[in-house]
Amino acid sequence: MPPIDSNLDLRTIKSVKQIAPSAEQRTLGRLDVRIGEGISVALTRLSTGQSYEFRVMDFSSIGIGVESLPEDSRELSPEDFHDGETLHVNFRLSNRNDSDHRYEFPCRVQYVLLQVNGRIRMGLERIDVEELRNRFSDGRMFTIPDTVLLRGLIDHPFLYDQTSIIEVRRISRKSIIVVNRDRHFAVFPSVPVIFSLNIFSGREPINGHVSWVRPLNENGQGGGLEFAIEIDFMSDATDQGLVRYLMRLTRSQPLDLRKAGFDTRKIKNIISYR
């Protein structure tokens, strides 16, 4: 996992808006990319290997909106792409030549529109969501009971100086599954993240990277994300603070936490009390 680049220029965000609402119903907000930033995306047709260069207009964790380049308006037509077609997406959310922050995933064409300026607008939806989730091993994770609310703050990967609330669902020493209900929040698999948890002590930031992300659909109501974070660094103070927090509030046994990879040997006062 490459280190987090503090100098990464991702000042590409302007606002959140709905694009082509008549063609696509969304439960997640899209982050709008500034046209002047020149963020391009390579779309490859899997059947022929033919590639096209489009411009990134907006994105969310599960999709991306693209537009054809002005110079290609005469050569491309909406008939060149079809609803349901699979395209391989390759792009970076920075105009710097930095391969460490490139994102690749397969997408399905959701709609194709011809705009009044002659350019083609397409909405693409990621189709690797469940595949990545199924690869993730969560057999040794500790499940947070419904009676315990473990929350934290996570930095927006693509917005400056903004944080968002996460709710922890399952956790181990090496990974964590969280829920986020912020419509302005977006993450991709492999993106580096920084977050902290509202435990009694040891609130130092935790570094990690996203393993998978999918839209949240609870009780038939959409909105929000569920995603997994692989933990790259957690301080000993945060580790022990989290163990104390879980043992005090969840009535869990030390063995349950050890199965999830936590070290309970230093929590003698709580163990002796029980």
Buried (B, 14 or more C-beta within 10 A) or exposed (E): EEEBBEEBEBEBBBEBEEBBEEEBEBBBBBBBBEEEBEBBBBBBBEEEEEEBEBBBBBBBBBBBBBBBBEEBBEEBEBEBBEEEBBBBBBBBBBEEEBEBBEBBBBBBBBBBBBEEEEBBBBBBBBBBBEEBBEEEEBEBBBBBEEEBEBEBBBBBBBBEEEBBBBBBBBBBBBBBBBBBBBBBBBBBBBBBBBBBBEBEEBBBBBBBBBBBBBBBEEEEEEBBBBBBBBBBEBBEEBBBBBBBBBBBBBEBEBEBBBBBBBBBEEBEEEEEEE
